[in-house]
Amino acid sequence: MQTVGMVVIGRNEGERLRLCLESLRPDLYPIIYVDSGSTDSSVSLARSLNVEVVDLDMTVSFTAARARNAGFQKLLEKHPDLTYVQFVDGDCEVLPGWLERALEKIQEDPKNAVVCGRRRERFPEKTVYNRLCDIEWNTPVGQARSCGGDALMRVAALKEVGGYNPSVIAAEDDEVCVRIRQAGWKIWRIDADMTLHDAAMTRFGQWWKRATRCGYAYAQGAFLHGAPPEKHFTRERRRLIVWGFVLPALILALLWPTGGWSLLGLLLYPLQALRISRRPGQAKIPLKQSLVYGVSCVGAKVPEFLGLARFYSHRLFRKQGRIIEYK
């Protein structure tokens, strides 16, 4: 266990941060907490638990990737012999037994670089938005193309690819995993509960912002790694363009020539939502929840397209992208 260190990133997480840090056993493992300009008591809380704090320079554009890199670098400065690092978001609690399961898997093969498990939503019953997050976290088990923000990583693999890309404002984990796989390493999603996440999503506006961020991530990811054979996020980008812009624009353009009959094209949206809700991966989800998830996936294409447009606007005018926060 002395070969494992922890990096936690957060901003104004409050009591969620306490649960996170205490679940990582600061009395047993070296932990670095990277704070991104909190205005609450996060920094003093971390220090009261004997956790070393890195205050991220907020005069430079903030990204979670920057925070993860800062924590990783500080961790290795203090403990250069570490073999593995567990990354955790500050709104997540690591579940008992996770680290042992993850270490067992990553040590099976020296080319195993990343191991992640099942992230669960802490209060899925509170809001439909929390429930949607819980469904989203349920990714397939087996060798994977990417991980989320919570994952156990091999230090050598992350160092080889140069860490996270600090310019990526969302889905930075997917982006670094592209480079890790391209370097010949393996990524695994195992059948084990890993963390409890607190999305704290109670308003439609939060869901909208999160979808906008997702669209930005698809656009940026495809821009960076969309070329064959990777084609990273190109399918997602194409779908959001079709459903979020092309189809509604076509329906509106044909409204007058067809005498309003083009509005029948709107029926494609509920049909697509139904198709998504009946995917094989949704089989174990209650029908009502599955249908809501399908509607959310289709409805999100509009804010996702706005996120895509924001990315290309930033490229056109050479503006620095800024993180899109939903809470």
C-alpha positions, 0 to 999 in steps of 0.5 A, spaced: 500 500 500 506 504 500 506 504 493 499 508 492 498 515 493 492 520 492 490 526 488 483 529 490 481 536 486 475 540 488 472 547 489 467 549 494 465 542 496 464 543 503 462 536 507 463 532 500 470 534 501 470 531 508 467 525 506 472 524 500 478 525 504 476 521 510 474 515 505 482 515 503 485 514 509 489 520 510 492 516 516 495 511 511 496 514 504 499 520 502 494 525 499 494 531 495 488 536 495 488 541 489 484 547 491 481 551 485 479 557 488 474 555 494 471 561 498 468 556 503 472 552 508 475 547 504 482 548 504 482 549 512 478 542 512 483 539 508 489 541 512 485 539 519 485 532 516 493 533 515 492 533 508 497 537 504 494 542 500 496 545 493 492 552 491 492 552 484 494 559 481 487 562 479 490 567 475 491 562 469 485 559 466 482 553 470 481 546 468 480 540 472 486 537 467 491 543 470 489 541 477 490 533 476 497 535 473 498 539 479 496 534 484 500 529 481 507 533 480 506 535 488 505 527 490 511 525 486 515 531 489 514 528 496 514 521 494 518 519 488 517 512 489 510 511 488 507 506 483 500 508 483 496 514 484 488 514 485 485 520 482 478 522 485 474 528 485 472 532 491 465 530 491 466 523 491 467 518 497 471 512 495 468 506 497 471 500 502 475 495 498 475 499 492 483 500 492 484 493 494 480 490 488 483 496 483 490 494 485 489 486 484 487 488 477 492 493 475 498 488 478 495 482 473 499 485 467 505 490 467 501 493 461 495 495 465 495 502 466 488 505 468 483 501 472 476 504 474 469 501 477 462 503 478 461 510 480 454 511 483 450 517 485 449 518 492 442 521 492 439 518 485 432 518 488 432 526 490 432 529 482 431 526 475 438 529 474 441 525 479 438 519 476 440 521 469 447 521 472 447 514 476 445 511 469 450 515 465 456 512 470 454 505 469 459 503 463 460 496 460 465 492 464 471 489 461 477 492 457 475 500 456 477 506 451 477 511 457 475 512 464 472 517 468 475 522 473 475 517 479 481 512 477 487 508 479 493 509 474 500 507 473 505 512 475 509 510 469 504 510 464 501 517 466 508 520 466 510 517 459 504 521 456 506 527 459 500 527 464 493 531 462 492 536 457 491 542 461 487 546 455 482 540 455 476 543 459 472 537 459 472 530 458 480 530 460 480 523 462 477 521 455 483 525 452 489 522 456 486 515 456 487 516 448 494 517 449 495 512 454 492 507 449 496 509 443 502 508 447 500 501 448 497 501 455 491 498 457 485 501 461 480 496 465 473 497 467 472 492 473 465 490 476 466 493 483 463 499 486 468 505 486 465 511 489 459 515 491 458 521 487 454 527 489 452 531 483 447 535 487 443 537 480 436 540 482 435 545 476 434 544 469 439 550 468 444 545 471 442 539 466 443 544 460 450 547 462 452 540 463 450 538 456 453 544 453 459 542 457 459 535 454 458 538 447 464 542 448 468 536 450 466 532 444 468 538 439 475 539 442 476 531 443 474 530 436 479 536 434 485 533 438 484 526 436 478 525 431 483 523 425 483 515 423 484 510 426 482 513 433 476 517 431 475 520 438 468 523 439 467 524 431 461 519 432 458 523 438 460 530 434 456 528 428 450 526 432 449 532 436 450 536 429 444 532 426 440 532 432 441 539 435 442 543 428 441 540 421 434 536 423 431 542 426 433 547 421 431 543 415 424 542 419 424 550 419 426 551 412 421 546 409 415 549 414 412 554 409 414 550 402 410 544 405 404 547 408 407 545 415 407 538 414 415 538 415 413 539 423 412 531 422 419 531 422 419 532 430 416 525 431 423 523 429 425 525 436 421 521 441 422 515 436 430 516 437 429 517 445 425 510 445 430 507 441 436 509 446 431 507 451 431 500 449 439 499 447 441 492 450 445 496 456 439 499 458 435 492 459 436 492 467 434 499 468 426 500 470 422 502 463 420 509 466 427 511 468 430 508 461 425 512 457 427 518 461 434 517 460 432 516 452 429 523 452 434 526 456 439 524 451 435 526 445 434 533 448 441 534 450 443 535 443 441 542 442 445 544 448 450 540 446 450 543 439 451 550 443 457 547 446 460 545 440 459 552 437 462 555 443 468 551 442 469 553 434 467 560 436 473 560 441 478 557 435 475 562 430 477 568 435 483 565 438 480 565 445 481 561 451 476 556 453 474 556 460 471 551 464 463 550 464 461 549 471 454 546 472 454 547 480 
